[in-house]
Amino acid sequence: MHKKLFIPGPTEVAPEVLAKMATPMIGHRSKDASNLQREISEKLRKVMYTQNPIVLSTSSGSGLMEGSIRSFTAKRAIVFSVGAFGNRWYKMAEANNVPADKHEAEWGHPTTAEVVEKYLSTGKYDVMTVTHNETSTGVMNPVEEIAEVKKKYPDVIWLLDTVSSMAGTKIDVDALGVDVCICSTQKALALPPGMAIASVSKRALEHGKLVKYRGWYLDLLELYKYVETKDYQYSATPSLSHMFAMNFQLDRILAEGLEKRYARHKEMAEYTRAWAKKNFALYPEEKHASVTLTTITNTTAFSVKALNDALGKQWMQISNGYGDLKEKTFRIAHMGELTLSDVKEVTAAIDKILPTLK
Ligand SMILES: *Cc1c(COP(=O)(O)O)cnc(C)c1O
């Protein structure tokens, strides 16, 4: 038995996918390693709706967030934050001496097209970062609207964090005009934590040449150089175990069918939201509520910790609020391998436990 995870990462991993992590090693400079990364890239291009090259990094998603803001900001970055993970991008800029400004929306609310226009029209910025799905507040940003404004500023490089949404909802990277789209393995892709993925536009790679100090391990240009010139290899030894599992999991995702997968996530989100509204309140503006997790305001001030302890005895786990929201909100993730029946199971268990907590 293990606890079924309704937390926004790591998420449930199918046993047959976990088993692929135990595949015997191959040389990371071998033809087999090249083929492995090539296959993964081709499948990821479908999931991400992009023709851009794909780079993998043996780090969690934060690695490529830090790497990208550092690799591509030659002038100044504008960080559009709607919560904890947007704020993290700004901290990364500061820690790397990357010139940046931050616009932080009131928590629970999205980054609007108007705000993006206001900043980009100043001409001060060559990079903008947006969080697609803010895992602290449960807001999913209106990226189509943002993309319309962004198209007026073709010279700005757009970095998009899709760590907790890629493969849970359609993110049409090329139609949106996203230059660098970043995700990690352990959320809606339903793989163990430990690798990050990015699609990188040729425009971004050209622009990055203007940046003198890009670091090395997380330099997106260096990562790309190996993919391009060394037949889909890597600058350092990658987590081959993750790659075996990822190649297999991408087959499973494509076999399910992307549209079906998105519909499954939407169905779980709608059920969870209706349950949350009946018993509590939604934390984010409903129009911008995420389809991969629901952040719920703890209107009855019960102990989220006590609830989770009780759920644990039934082999389930949800998430408390993020940071300052720890006991003020709680979060139910419904992404990756989970289905509507799992969500019904956890909400029914919560309904039974709550009256016993007082
Ligand atoms: C989890 C998460 C991150 C951080 O990803 P790691 O893989 O843990 O480094 C960044 N952004 C969002 C929106 C996330 O949900």
The ligand as a Gaussian input file, in Angstrom:
#p B3LYP/6-31G(d) Opt

LIG

0 1
 C        6.190000      22.709000      -8.835000
 C        6.274000      24.002000      -9.561000
 C        7.493000      24.621000      -9.835000
 C        8.775000      24.076000      -9.322000
 O        9.097000      22.930000     -10.012000
 P       10.182000      21.926000      -9.427000
 O       10.120000      20.843000     -10.465000
 O        9.732000      21.520000      -8.075000
 O       11.473000      22.643000      -9.407000
 C        7.505000      25.763000     -10.580000
 N        6.376000      26.310000     -11.021000
 C        5.178000      25.769000     -10.771000
 C        3.959000      26.439000     -11.281000
 C        5.093000      24.595000     -10.032000
 O        3.906000      24.047000      -9.770000

